[in-house]
Amino acid sequence: MRASRAAAPEGLPQGVGETTTTTTPLLKQPPTLTGRANARAWAELLRLPALFTVPGDALAGAAAVSARPTSRTLLAIASSLCLYEAGMALNDWADRDVDAVERPHRPLPSGRIRPAAALGAACALTGAGLSLAAYAGRPALTVAVPLAATVWAYDLALKNTPAGPLAMATARGLDLLLGAAATAGAGAVGRKVGARRAWGTAVADEPRVALGVAAVPGAVDGIRRTLTSVAHPGADRAPQPAALPGIRRALLPTSLLGDRQAFPSAALHSIRQALPTAALLGAHTLAVTTVSRSEAQGGSPLAPFAALAATAALTRTVIRRRSRPTDAIDGSRSRRRTGAHRPTDLADLADLGAAVMSRLSHPPRQTGDHLPPPGPSPEPLDTHAALRLALAAAYAATTARPYLHATLNPSPPLTQRAVTAGIRATIPLQAALAARSGTKGATVTALLTTALAPLAGRLARKVSVT
């Protein structure tokens, strides 16, 4: 804040007649930047290291619906990246006056990027994100529209209100549902096309299937009239309108027509299936955003302490394998047969530890001449459970210490360090959520998500995440 003092009129004592005015800090004029300096300014504006936390949302969404990533999942990732960076540019444009006081080194207050350019980038990236979501299918676009609306509402209206952290958590959860909707839509289309091919193959391989055409009212007569009109182009006879529905029913079975009509409901079911996973990721985002509200001035230790408690609860949850309806049915049947009770989380960890120790205590034989050691055979090691445990431990280790330090001393440097750790911990959490599905492709998806962490850390040394 700058103050200007006017000179006192003659004949009055010093201080009498003086006026003090306060002016708002003005943004500096854009300097002339070289290409490399301009690129760095945009990298700071868009916070490029945080960009690596976005692809894991769509990948975790695909794993939540028990599907492997497809080309539509890649479109959902591209859409998420555009909407995420639109929010970053819009955030600095909306906070340009506040940053002029608290963060004058940011690209807009320092004059390295014009505010109009940042706003134009936000609009362009939003349009690109919605267009990519439209290419991914109608279910993906249905999720992308409220996601974009939530991003703009947060930056322009909700950020400094009590609803701000909840809006940010909602945006992150919708981003995961975007990947689930896009992947589920691709699966539904694939099932429909596969059903058509299977029906055609069945007709070709089994002539008795073709006899079912005769059972369709009007099918035989419609096909005969159509073939006659094609064989005699000059004839006046043409397929009657009443015969066309019969041909359509003969060529497209009722099951396929029902599949086409049920496609939106199938995608909706997949989105509902991914809601618990989206809620877990949203809870982590809620905790990080709550801590970030006081990163510039420091504040109460309650926010980092609550984030530390949320991290402990999320770690305990992601260790467990996500239950599916089929698992519940199979488990209830086995309990009715054996009378066994459902194991607790500690029992699951104990079983995993026992399996690891048994495997280590019974090394593989060096030659075929030795007999196996006496005693019970080692238990098979559950690789999915081991991966979940490792990723959950990585998530907890990334955030626990910075949150604890910010709780003991909520100063601005330690609070900013806690926020940075919370953003970085998003990647191992996404990987743990992907591995939690327990599907065949979950391991590959989780490892692919984990590979983004070193890239984000390497870039974070050059560009600030916050």
N, C-alpha and C positions, 0 to 999 in steps of 0.2 A: 504494500500500500504506500502510495506516495502522497505527501502533504505539501501544499504551497501556501506561503504566507505573504500577504500583501503589506506594503509599507504603510506606517501610520501617518496620518496627516500632520502637517506642521502645527506646533503649538500644543500637541497632545503628548502626554507621557508615553514612553515606550510600552507597548502592550495594549494601549487603548485604541480602539478603532481597527485593530488587526482582525482579520478574518482567516479562518482555517477551513480549507476545502479538502475533501477526500475524493480521489479519483480511482476508478477501477483500472487495474493493470491492463495495458493495451498489448495486444499480440504484436510481436515484432513483424516487420516486413520480411517477406520471403527472401532469403539470400540466394545468390547464384551458386548452385551446387553442381559438383561434377557428377558423372554417372554413378560412380561407386558410392559417393556420399548420399546421393538421392536414393539409391537402392537400400542403403543402411537405414535411412530415415523411414522408408516404407516398411522395412523389416521390424523396426521398433514400433511403428504404429500398429501393425498387424500382429505383433507378438508371435513371430514365427515359431519359437520353441514350443509354445502351447498348442500349435497346430498338430503336433504328433499325438496329442491326446484325443483327437477326433475320430480317426479310423476305427479305433477299438469299440466305439459305440455301435456302429453298424455290424461289426464282426460279432460282438456279444449279442446283438439282437438276432443275428442269423443263428447263432448257437442256441439261443433261448427258444427258438421254434424248431429245434432239432433238425436243422438243415445246413448243408454246406454252402459256403459263399458262391454266388453265381455272378454273371455279368450285371444283373440288376443290383446286386449288392455293391458292386463297384460304382454304379451310378449313384446309389444312395450315399456312398462315401464321398464322392465328388460333390454331391448336393450339400452334404453336411459341412464339408470344408468351406464351400462358398458362403453358406449362411453363418458359419462361425466367424469367418473373417469379416463379413458384413457387420456383425455385432461388435467386433473389435474396432473397426473404423468409426462406426456410429457412436461407440462409447467415448472415444476421445473427442469427437465432434461435440457431443452433448456436455462434456466436462471441460471444455477448453478454457472457460473462465476460472474454474476451480483449480485446474492444473497450472494456470499462470501464477498462482500463489503457492501451491503445495508442491508442484512438480514442474518448475520452469524449464527443465531440460527435455521435456517430452517434445515430440516433433511439431505439434501444433503451437504450443506457447513459444517455442524457440524460433518459430517462423520457417522451419525447414520444409513444412508442408502447409499449403493453404487450407483453411477450413472447408472451402467449397470443394476442393479436390477430395478431401476425406468423405464428405457427404455424398459426392458423386460416386465414389468407390463403393460406399455402403449400398447405394441404390442399385448399382450395376451388379454387385455380387449377390444381392438378394434376388434380382431377376434371373441371374444365371443359376442360382440354387434351385429356384422353383422350376425352371425349365428342365434341369437335369432330373428332378424328381418326377416331372411329368413323363419323361422318357422311361423312367423306371416303372411306370404303371400308375393306374388310378389309386390303388391303396397307398402307394408311397406319396403321391401328391396330396392325398387327404390328410396325411400326417405332417407333410412339409409346410402346408399353409398355416396351421396353428403354431408350428414351430417358429416360422418367420415372424408371425404376429407377436409371439411371446418375446422374441429377441428385441424387436422394436419397442414393445411396451416397457420392457425392463430398462433399456437405455434411455428412453425419453421421459418416462413417468414413474416407474416403480423402483428405481435403483435406490433412492434415498428414503424409501418408505419401509415400514415393517414387512411389507409383502415382497421386498426385493429379493432376499435369499430364496424364498419359496418360488418366485418366478424363475430364477436361475436354475434351481433344481428341476422345475418342470421342463425347462428347455433341454436340459441334459437327458432327462427321461424320454422326452419326445424324440430326441436324436437317436436313442437306442431303438425306439419303436419304429422309426423310419427305416432302419436296416431290417427289422423284423418284417415290416409290411412289404418292402421291396422283395425280400427273399421269399416270403410266403406267396406273393403274387406270381413270381417266376415258377415256383413249385406247382401252383394250381394250373398255370398254363401248360407246364410240362406234363402234368397228369392228364389234362384234357387231350393234348396231342397224342400222348402215348396210348390213351384209350381208343382213339380213332384208329391208330395204326394196328393195335391189337385186334380190334373188331374186323378191320380189313383182312388181316392175316388169317383170322378164324374163318372168314367166309371163303378165302382161297384154299385153305387147307382142309376145311370140313364142309363138303357140299351140303350137308344136312342143315347148316346154318342158313344157307340161302333159301331153303324151303320155308323159313319163317317169314319171308317176304309175302308169300301167298296168304298168310294170316292177317296181313294188314289190309283193312278195307280200302279198295280203290287203287292199291299199289300195282297189281298186275295189269289192270286195264289202263292205268296211267302210263306205265312203261311201254305197253304195246302201242298206244297211240303216239307216244313220243318217237319210238323207233320207226313207225310208219311214216310220220311227217318228215323225218330226217332222210329216209330212203327215197321218198318221192317229194322233192322240193316243190314241184309245181302243183301238188295236191292242195286242195282247199282245207284239208283236215289239219288241225293243229292241236296241241295239247290243251285239253279243257281245263279251265281254272279249278274245277272240282278234283281233277286228277293230280294236280301239282302237290297238294298236301299229302296225297298217298305216296308219291315218289319221295317226297321229303322224309316222310316217316320211315320209308323203306331204306333210304340211304343213310339216315342218321337215327340210330336207335334212341329210344326214350331215355336211356341212362345217360347218353352223352348230352342230350338237351337239358336234362336235369343238372348235369355237371356244370354246364355253362351258366345256368340260372343261379346255381349255388356258389359261384366263384366269389362274389363279394362277401358272402357270409363265411366262406372258408378263410378268406384273408382276415376278417374280423375275429374269427376264432383264434388265429395265430397271434394277432395283436394282443388279445386277452391272455394268451399263454405267456407272452413276454412281459406282461405288466409287473409281476413280482421282481424280475431282474431289473426292470427300469426303476422300480421303487428303491432298490438297494443302491443303484448308481446315483439316483437323485438324492438319497440320504447323505452320501458322501459329499456331493456338490453343495448341499444345504449347509453342511458343517464348514466347508472351506469358505463359502461365500460369507457366512456369518463372521468368521475370523477376519476376512479381508476388509470388512467395513471399518475397522479401526487400525488398519496397517499404517496409515500416514501419521496419525496422532498418538497411537497406543491407546490402551483402554483397560477394561476390566479383564481379569483372568478367567471369567466365567466362560467366554466364548471358546478359547483354546482348550479349556478343561472339558467342555461339552463335546468339542471335536475329538478329543482324546478318547472319551467314553464311546462316541459313535464309531471310532476306528476299532475299538475292542469288540463292540457288538457286531460290526460288519465282518471282522476277521473270524469270529466264531461262526457266523452264518455261512460264509463262503467255503469254509472247510467241509461242510456237509454237502453231499451230492443232492442236486435238485430233484425233488420227487416229481414224478409224472403220473398221470392217471393210471397207466398200465402198471407202474410200479406199485401203486396203492392196491390195485386189484390182486396182483400176484402176491403182495405181502400179506393181505388179509387171508388169501387162500392158504398160504404156507403156515400162518399162525393158527388157522383153524385146524390144520392137519397136525401140527407139531405142538401147539400150545405155547410157542415161544413168544416172548415179548419183544417189542421194538427196541433195538439197542440205542443207547444214549450217545451223545457226541463224544463223551470221554471214553466210552467203550469202543467207538469207532477208531479213535486215536490210539487206544491201547492195542486193538487188533492190528492196526497198521504198524505200530512199533514192534509188536511181536513178530509180524511177518518179516520185517526188515532184519531184526536180530536173528531170526531163524535162518534167513537166507545167508547172513554173514557167518553164522556159526557152522553152516554146512556148505563149505566151498565146493565147487565142481571138481570131479575126479580128474587127475592128471592123465591117467591111462585107463584103458579098459580092463586091466588085470585086477584092479582093486574092487572089492565088493563095497556096496553102499554102507555107510556107517550105521550102526544099530540105532534104534530109536525111531520116533515118528518122522515122517518125511516133512521137509520144510513147506510152510504155507506159501501159496502163490502170492506174489507181490502185486497189489493193485496199483498199476501205474497212474490211473486217473486220480486216485486218492493221494498218491505221492506228489503229483503235479499240483493238485489243489492246495496241499499243505505247504509246498514250497512257494507258490505264488501268494498265498495268504500271509506267509511269514515275510515275504518281500514287501508286501503292502504295509504291514504293521511296522516293519523296521524303517520304512521310508518316512513315516509320519510321527511315530511315537516320540522320538527324542525332540524334534522341533516343537511339537505341541506341548511337551512337558516344559521345555525352556520358556516358551511363551506364557505358560500358566504361572510359572514361578516369577517371571519378570516380563510383563506385557509391554515392553518398550517397542517403539516403532521398528528398529532393526530386527529384533527377535520375532516380532509379529509378521513382518514381511518374509522372514525366513520360513516361518511356519506356513504361510500361504503358498510360497514356492514349493515347499515339500508336499503340501496337499495337492497341488496341481500335478506334480510329478508322480504322485502315488496313484493318480487316476489310471495310468497304464497298467501296472500290475493288478489293480482291482478289476479292470476290464478283462484281462487275461484270466484271472481267477473265476470270474463270472462265466466266461466262455468254457473253461474246463469243467465248471460245475455241472454243465448239461449232461456230461457223461456219454455223448454220442461218439461215433467213430471219428468224425472229423474235428472233434472238439480239441484234441491235443494239437493238431496242426494249427488250428485257429488261435489257440492260446499262445503257442510259441511264436506265431507270426505277429501277434499283438505285442508280445514281450520284446521282440526285436526292435520295436520303435523306441524303447526307453533309452538305449545308448545314443541313438541319433538325437533325441530331444536333449539329453544331458550335454552332449557335445556342442550343440548349437546354443544352449543356455549360457555357456561360458562367454559367448560373444554378444548375445542379445538378451535383455532382461525379459523374464516371463511376466512380471507384474507391471 
